[in-house]
Amino acid sequence: MKLNARLQTAQQLTSNSPIVLIHGLFGSLDNLGVLARDLGQDHSLLQIDLRNHGLSPRSEEMNYSAMAQDVVETLDEYGIKKAIIIGHSMGGKVAMALTAIAPERVDKLVLIDIAPVDYQVRRHDEIFAAINAVTEADVKTRQQAAVIMREHLDEEGVIQFLLKSFADGEWKFNVPVLWEQYENIVGWKNIPAWNEPALFIRGGASPYVDESHREQLLSQFPQARAHVVAGAGHWVHAEKPDAVLRAIHRYIDESAAN
């Protein structure tokens, strides 16, 4: 499946590998914009809407093998043979799955606040409740939707993030399929070991990557390195973008030197 994507050429003439940015659940290709603005100075960038998100096609199927294959087909469409893949949360799992189905397409790998594990926990039920309440109220503006969502959600940042995908009374993500396929989204099937360096960046206050995940993570990514950003949560790239960008640049530069 070819995904909706935005290709941006590097601001400066460079031979650096292109970068692919992959958003998380309920997101869109604009979500990693704070990273794109910096990285786009020295790298061409491909920002994508995953299936059932943004302007990409809809599908009843929502698993990591299928989503990774979508990325491969989109790389083909844009003539990108190999790229640095950066993914946040669900997008990070898509990036990890890409190493299993098309390892030759992955130059370097950056995973933001996600581990290759089956989380077996439902963290998004209140979000689904807020989204469905907006749909049932048949409101048309983001302001009206925000009022309804505040009855279900306390975090204003989460509300504003979700509302980026609300326009003209419609959600830009496929709510029924995301609900039905939720176990696949939070789940994970172990993949063959990726024997290349991979950078895992996590928020120090986030529950998504912790010591309990270490053994499973290293079995699949034996050359993984971790960078913890103190005082940040799951949205570490939005909360502490400078720290995240420093870690990414250091990893890319060190890898290039080797």
N, C-alpha and C positions, 0 to 999 in steps of 0.2 A: 504494500500500500504506500503510495507516494503521499508524504505529509505536506501540509502547508508549512512553508519555511520562508525565512528572510535571509538573503545572503548579503553580507557587507564586506567589501574589499578593504584591506588594511589601509590605514591613513598614510602609512609610510611604506615605501618600496622595500620589500623584505622577502627572504626565502624561507621564513618560518612556516611551520606546518599550520594549516587552518585549524580553527577551533570550532567544535560543535557544542552548543549549550542546550541542555535538556532540563526542562522544568519538572516540578513535582505535581502531585495530585491536586486537582482543582485549579491548575495554573494555565499558563499560556506562554508563548514565545517571548513575551515582554518581561517575564518575571525575573530573569537574571540580568536585567538591563544595567544594574550597577557594576556588574562584572564586565559586561559587553563594552561599556564605554571606555574602560581602561584597556582591556585586552585587544580591542579593535584597533588600537594604535599601531600594534606590531604584528597582528595576525588577521587574516581574513576570518570572518565569523559566519557560521550558519546557526541561526536560532530557529527552533522547530516547535510546532504544536504537535504533541503526541495524539494518537488516535483518541477519539471521543473528547477532545479538548480543542478549544479555539476554533479555527476554521478548517481543521483537518477532518477527513472522512469519519463517519460513524461506523461502529461495528459491534456486534454482540460479543465478539471475542476480545478479551482483555487479559492477556498474560504476557509474561516478560519475553518469551521466545518470539511471539508475534510482534510485540512492540519493538524489539531489537531488529527484527527483519524489516520493519517499516523504516528504521533508520538506515539500514543498508540500501534499501531501494531509493531512499531520498538522497543518500550520498551519490549513488549512481546517477540520479537525475541531474545533479549539479556537477558531475565529473570530478568528485573528490575521492581519490583513491585511498588516502590515509589521513587521519586527523587526530588531534588531541580532543578527547571526549571528556566533558565536564558535566556532571549531572547532580542535581539536588534531590534528595529524598526518593520518591518513586523514579524520578529521572536518573538517579544514581544507580538504581537497580537495573534500569534499562541499559545503562552504560556497562554495567557488569555483565549482563546477559550478552551483550555484543561481543565480549571477549570469548564467549563460548561458541557463537555461531559464525563469527567472522573476525578472528583474532588478527588477521593480516590488515584489517582496516583501522586498527587502533594503534596510534603512535604512542600516546601517553594517556593516563587515566587519572581523573580527579573525581572523587566521590565526596559529596558534601552532606554530612550528617545522616548517614545511612549505613547499615551493615548488611551483608549477604546472609540474612537469617529470616526465618518465619517468625514474625513478631507475636502471632497468636493473641493479639489484643485489639480491641476496637477503640481507637482514639478519636474517631470522627463522627460518632453518632449524633452528637449535639450539632455539628456542622450540617449534617444531612437534615436534621430537624429544622434548622434555620432556613436552609435552602428550600425545603418543601413548603414551609410556612409562607415564604415569599411567593412561590408558585401558586399556592392555593388562594392567596389574597388577590392575585391577578393585578398587582401593581405594575407601573410602567417605568418609574424613575428610580435611580439609585438612592435618592433621599428617602423615598417611601419604603424601599426595601430595607434600608439601614434601620429604620425605626422598628420594623418587625424583627429583624435579626437580633437586635439588642435584647429582645425578650428571651432569647435562647443562648446568646453568647456574651461573655463578659469582656473578651479581648478585642478592643477596637481595631487593633492592627490586623487581626484575622478577618474581621468584618470588611475592612477596606480592601484587603487582599482579594477576598471572594467577590466583592462588588466590581472589581476590574473585569470580571467575566460576566457581568450582567448588563445587557443593553436592550432597550426597547421592550422590556418586560420578559426577556428570554435569557436563560443561562446559556453560555457558550460551551459548557461541558455537558456531556450526556448523563444526566443524573440517574435515570433508571439503570443503565448499564453499570455505572460506577458502584451503585448500591448492590446490584446483583453479583458483580464480580469482585466485591470488596475483599473476600478471602484470598483471591489470587493476588490482589494488589499488596496486601500486607504480608502475604505468604512468600515463600521462596523454595525453589528446588536447587540443591547444591549443584555447582557447575565444576568442570575440570579446572585444575589449578592454572592460574594465569601467572606464568613465571617471568614476569616483567615488573619493574617498579610501579607501584600505584600509591597515590596519595589520598589518605582518608582525613578529611577535615571535619572536626566535630565541635559543637558548642559545649563548653564545659558544664552547662546547666541542662543539657538535653538528655533525655532518656533513650535516644535512638541508637547510640553507640556507647557501650560500656564494657567493663572487664569481662562480663559474662559472655560477650560475643567474641572474645579474643581468639579462642581455639578454632571456632568455625570460620572466622574471617581469615586467619592465617592458613588454614587448610586450602582455601580457594585462592588466596592472594598472598603467597608465602613471602613475597618481597614488599609487602605493604609497609608504608610508614605512616605514622599518625601525627597530626598536628591539632592540638587542643586550643581552642580560643576561649580563654577564661571569661566568665560573666556573660556568655552568649547562650541562647537557646537553639531551638531547631532551625530558626531563620537566621543562622549565624552570618550568612553572607549579606543580609540586609542590616543586621544589628552592628556588625563589626567588619564592614567591607574592606577597610584598609588592611586589617590583620589577615583576612582571607586572601586578598590579592597578593600580599607579600609572600605568603606560603605558596601560592600557585606559581608566582614568578620564580621563586627560589627552586622549586621542584622542576619547572620547565628548563631553567637555565642549567641546573646541575645535570639533568638528563641529557641535554644537548652537548654539554661538555664531555660527557662519557661516551 
